[in-house]
Amino acid sequence: MDIRIAPSILSADFANLERDIAQVASADLLHVDVMDAHFVPNLTLGLPVVARICEVSPLPVDVHLMIDAPDEWAVRYAQAGAASVTFHLEATSDPAALADRIRSAGAHAAVALRPASSGDELLGLLDAFDMILVMTVEPGFGGQSFMPDMTAKVSRFRKAIDASGAPVSIQVDGGISRDTIATVVAAGADTLVAGSAIFGATDRTAEIAALRARAEAARRV
């Protein structure tokens, strides 16, 4: 899998969102967090705003649903134009079936794991998904510190995916910066979500390039 950088608009200026989205056009994906104030203690964007983001974004939109009812809502985000829709394992009883419905709606399907979730039940279902998201912070708020013990989970999934032969990406979200990106790439991640590291930079294009360079260097080691 190629290295992909996905700026998270959770750290963008919501009053100037289209401007900020345009400033990260050198990345690979645009990561959009949808939170419902139930599954996580924060409230962000809903379907109408995400649909409009999909219309104006120069990048494929990667929607991360941190909500209680992904079985009801996930397909709607795919239909709204999201290139990828991620739901949490902890919020659905049949992740493979939900992933199949997302794919049928025309989007890639991904499943996310909170830090406390082992994800063992996914090991026999890997080919049902296009991507596994390993959270390296507790979901809900940007700007949190990276949890280094989560790299073991990344490594475990990378070994399982490689052994299965399934073309599944591993995404990491939480505390990704120049200081942490090499660690998760070395563990097997290929899709890196960065919020404050990118949107907090004066030159966002340069920051994306720096993160990509460090990730690619870690992969070559």
N, C-alpha and C positions, 0 to 999 in steps of 0.2 A: 504494500500500500504506500502511496506517496504521502509525504508529510503535508498536512493541511492545517492552516491557521484560521481560527474562527473567532473573530472579535465578538464579545458579548455586549449587546446594547444596554444591558442592565447598568453599565457604568457610563453610558452616553448622556448627553444633555437632552432630556426629553423635550425641552422647549425648542431645540434646534436639531431634531432627530434626523431629518433628511440630510442636513448639512453633514452631521457626524457620520452617517452611513456612507455618504459619498467619499469621505476622507479615509475610509478603510477599504477602498475598492481593490487594493493590491493583495488583499487576503483571499481566502478560498471559499469561505462560507460566512454567512452572517448569523450569529447565534442569538436567538430570541427566546427569553425566558417568560413563560406564562405561569403565573402563580395565582392561586384562588383564595388565599388567606385561611385555608382549611388544612390542606395537605402540608403546607408550610406557612409560617407566620408572617407572610408578606403578600401584598396584592399588587400586581403589575398590569399587564395588558390583556385585552380580550380579543375575540375573533375579528371584529371589524377593524381594529388597529393593525393586527397582524396581516390581514388581507391587503390593507393599503401598503404596508411595508413590503409585502411580496411584489406589489406593482411597481414600486420605485427603487427597490434594491438592485444595485449592479451585480450582486452576488446571490447565489442560491441561498435560500433562507432555511436555516436549521432550527426548527421549533422544539423547545424543551418544555414539555408539559409537567409542571409540578402541581398537579391538581388531583382531587379526589375521584373524579369521574372520567378517566380517559376513555373508557369504553363508549361513553356517550359523545365525547368531543373530539377525539383524535382524528377520526376520518374527516371531520369538518375542516380541520386545519390543512389536511392534505388537499381537500377540494378547493380551499381558499388560495392555493398556490405554493404552499410550503414544499421545498424539495425533499426535506427529511422531517419526520415527526418522531420525537422521542417521548415515551411514556415511562412511568416508574413501575418497576416490578411490584413494588409494595402496594400499588393502587389497583391492580387487576388480578383476577383469578385465573385468566387464561391468556398469558402473554403471547403465545404463538398464534392464537386465533385473532387477537387484536392486530398483531403485526401483519397477518395475511390481509386483513381488511384495509389497513393503511396502504399496503402495496397495491391492492386492487384499485385504490383511489388514485394511484399514480405517483406516490411518494415513497422514498426509502423509509424503512421502519427500523427504529432503534429502541432499545430498552435501557433504562438507567437504574443504577444501584446506589442507594444511600450508603454512607460509610459502614453502618451496622449490618448491612445485608451482605451475606456471603455470595449470593447468586448461584449457589450450587445447583438449584433446580434448572438453570439455564444450560448446563453443560451438555445435556443430551438434546438440546433444541437449537444449537448454534446456527444451523442453516436456516432457521426461521427469521433471522434478523440480518440487517445490513450493517449494524453497528451496536456495540455495547458501550454505554457511557458509565465510567467509573467516577463517582463524585469524590473529590479529594478535599472537600469541605462539607459541612452540613448544609443541605440545600435551603435557600431562602433569601440570602443576602450576599451582595458582592463585597469584595475587599477583605475577605477572611484569609486567615493563614493556612497555607498548604499543610496537609496531614501526610507526612512522609511514610507512615505505616501502610498507606493505601497502595503503595507501589507493589507490594506483594500480591495484591489482588490483580493488578494490571498484569504482572508476570504470569500469574496462574491462568488468566484468560488467554493471554497470548500463546502460551504453550498448548492450551486446549484447542484454540482456533487453528493453530498450525498443524496440530495432529489430526484435526478433522478434515482439513483441506477446504473448509468453507471460507469464502471471500468476505470476511467480517472485519470491519475496522474497529479499533478501540479508541474511544474518545475519553479525554480527561478534562474535567472542569473543576476549577477551584484553586485559587492561589497560584496560577501559572504565570511565571515571569521569567526573566533572563536567568534568575538564580535557580529555578526549579524545573525548567522545561527539559533540560538534558536528562534529568533523573527519570522522568516518566517515559521519555522516548527510549532510553536504554532498557527500561522495563518492558517495552513493547507497544506503547501508545503511538498512534500515527495522526490523530486529529486532536488539536490542542485548542481549548477555549481559553481566551484571555480577555478579561474585562478592564479592570483598572490599570493593568500594565500597558494596555494599548490606548485606551481613551484618556488616561492620565498623562500621556506623553505629549510633549509639544509638537513633535513631528511623528505623526501616527504611521505614516508610510515607512519611515526609518525604523520605527519600533517593530513593525511587522517583519521587516527584512532581518532585523537583528534576532528576533525570535526564531524565524525560519532557519537562519544560518546556524544558530546553536542547536536546533533540533536536528538538522541534517548532519552536523558534525558529530553529534552523539550517536546517530545511527551508523556512521562509518566506523566507529571505534570497535 
